[in-house]
């Protein structure tokens, strides 16, 4: 983990912001940590229900990456404008050259962020519905097994 943080700190000056956001979201949405997320999914897999959730997982991952790309581009342009303006207006972000003084880069990053947020919410609602159905089926199966 420490090696990953050191490598990440070499990629961006905003690494502490990203680390803080990761910590915040983990506390808010996965207070048991990654282990609790794995254990919840192992339960679903043990009952053979994980296959029905794969499409939702892919939708969540794709929309989250879209949202993170837009948000990351905005953060990197803000940091570049504040800290590295003497190096010129251009910066590299995940293999793309962005011009921090051009309105098109700001508009594109904002658009990507907003579209990602909207699509993530749609995917999250669908996943939540499927997850709840899956949990109900598992509970019914557990009660059925107890009666045998």
Secondary structure, 3 states (H helix, E strand, C coil): CHHHHHHHHHHCCCHHHHHHHHHHHHHHHCCCHHHHHHHHHHHHHHCCCHHHHHHHHHHHHHHHHHHHHHHHHHHHHHHHHHHCHHHCCEEEECCEEEECCCHHHHHHHHHHHHHHHHHHHHHHHHHHHHHHHHHHHHHHHHHHHHHC
